[in-house]
Amino acid sequence: MLKEQKEIKSKLDNISFWQGLIDDCTVGLELEDDNILSEVKNNLENLKKDFDKFDLENMLSGQYDKYDAILTL
């Protein structure tokens, strides 16, 4: 139970961080400054990487995904 609570808290912390980053990007886009736009671009690229990783982790977090698997080629 404690492990599940930690996982949920970690996911909520990530979502909160991402929301702050999205808010920062929104403000940066409104300012239309070249230096800030470059930073916004980097932040958006990092967000995409984080979202992709989050999505993969969620796909692999099913009921039986914590068990070992045997793969035969």
N, C-alpha and C positions, 0 to 999 in steps of 0.2 A: 504494500500500500504506500509506504514512504517513497519507494522508487517512482511510482506512478505520479505522486504529488510533485516530486522534483522535476520529472519530465514535463508535466503540465506547466509548472512555474517557469521552466526554461523556455518553453514555447511562447508563453505569454510575455516574457521578458524580450524575446526576439521580436515579437509583433509590436510591442511598445517602442522598441528601438527603431524598427522600420517605419513606424508611423511618424516618429520624430524626424527621421531622415527624409521622408516624403514631404513633410511640412517644410523642412529646410529647402528642399529642391523647389517646391512651389514658390516660396519667397524669392529664391535665387532667380527663377525664371522671370518673375515680375520685375526684378531690378534691371535685367538686360545688360549686365556688365560682362565684358568678355572674360575676365578672370573668374568671375563667379560662375559663368556659364560652363567654363571648363571644369570647375569643381562639381557642378551639378551633373555634368556628363559622367564624370568618374563615379559619383555617388550612385547614379542610376545603373551603371554597369555593375557595380558591386551589389546593388540590390537585386539585380537579375540573377547573379551568381548565388546569392543567399537564398532567393526564392527557389531556384532550381534544386539546390541542396536540400532545402526544407521539404520540397515536394517529393524528392527521392526518399528521404528519411520517412516521410509519412506513408509512402507506398510500401516501404519495407518494415512497417511497424504493426503488422497485423497480429492476430492471435498466435499464429504458429511461427512467426518470423524470428523469434528469439532462439529457436532451436536450430541445431546444425542441419545442414543439407548435404546430400550426396549428389554430385554432378558427374555424369558419365558422358564422355565424348566418343 
